[in-house]
Each structure stands twice: as structure tokens, then as C-alpha cells.
Amino acid sequence: MYRIGAASRKGDGFASDLIAWRAILQSQLTELTTLVVLGTLTAAAYRKAILAVSTACTGDFPAEYVLVFGAGLTILLGLVYIPPSERLRHRAQAIVDGVAPMPDSFHGDWQEQMQRRHDLAVALKV
């Protein structure tokens, strides 16, 4: 994730690179989200097993701990995912602004320019 963010920050990469980086970032988000869900479910199962086997009472290991654990993992995932994603979005917007700038005046082929800009923005998911 940080390699993608660093490359976006430096200004490296063309439109095709940004599309590939976004796909990589999305697949990493999916995989890490799966790990967060599995980790939270594992913590819940561990709590249930401890309460079933040992002499511990529910006050020793409240269910809220499992929720706090899942929330903590989710916050950590957000802290890791959001910066490179935002850098990638800013770089994609810079490419859109550089390749297809907003027309200065609404004379001539301004509608074609706006359509070109819109198509590029959709392709880069800005």
C-alpha cells in the first residue's frame, strides 16, 4: 500500500499505472478486511471457549472486548488504507486536470472537451 502511495506522491505513473494500482489497492483492502472479520470471529470463538471450559465468569471476559478488538482492527485498517488511496485519487485528479483541462470559454468544442474529461475521470475512478 505504501509503495503505491509513494509512487503517487512522487508523480510517477501514467493513467494505466493508476488503474492497475487502484486494482491492487482494492484487492489488498478486500484481503485485509477478510482478515479483520476472521480475527474478530476468532476472538469471539476464543471467548466462548474460555467461558465454556474454565471457571471464568462472563465478567472476566465481556463480549464488548471482542467488539473493541474488531473496532481496533478496523481503525488500523483505515489508517493503513486511506493515505495511499487519497494520494492515488489526487494523482488521478492531477492527470485529469493535465490531460483534459476545464475549458476556459464555452465556445467551439467545449462539450467534447468536457466529455473527454468526464470519460477520463470515469476511467481513473476520480
ABEGO torsion letter per residue (X at the ends): XAAAAAAAAAGBEBAAAAAAAAAAAAAAAAAAAAAAAAAAAAAAAAAAAAAAABABBAAABBAAAAAAAAAAAAAAAAAAAAAAAAAAAAAAAAAAAAABBBBABBBEAAAAAAAAAAAAAAAAGX
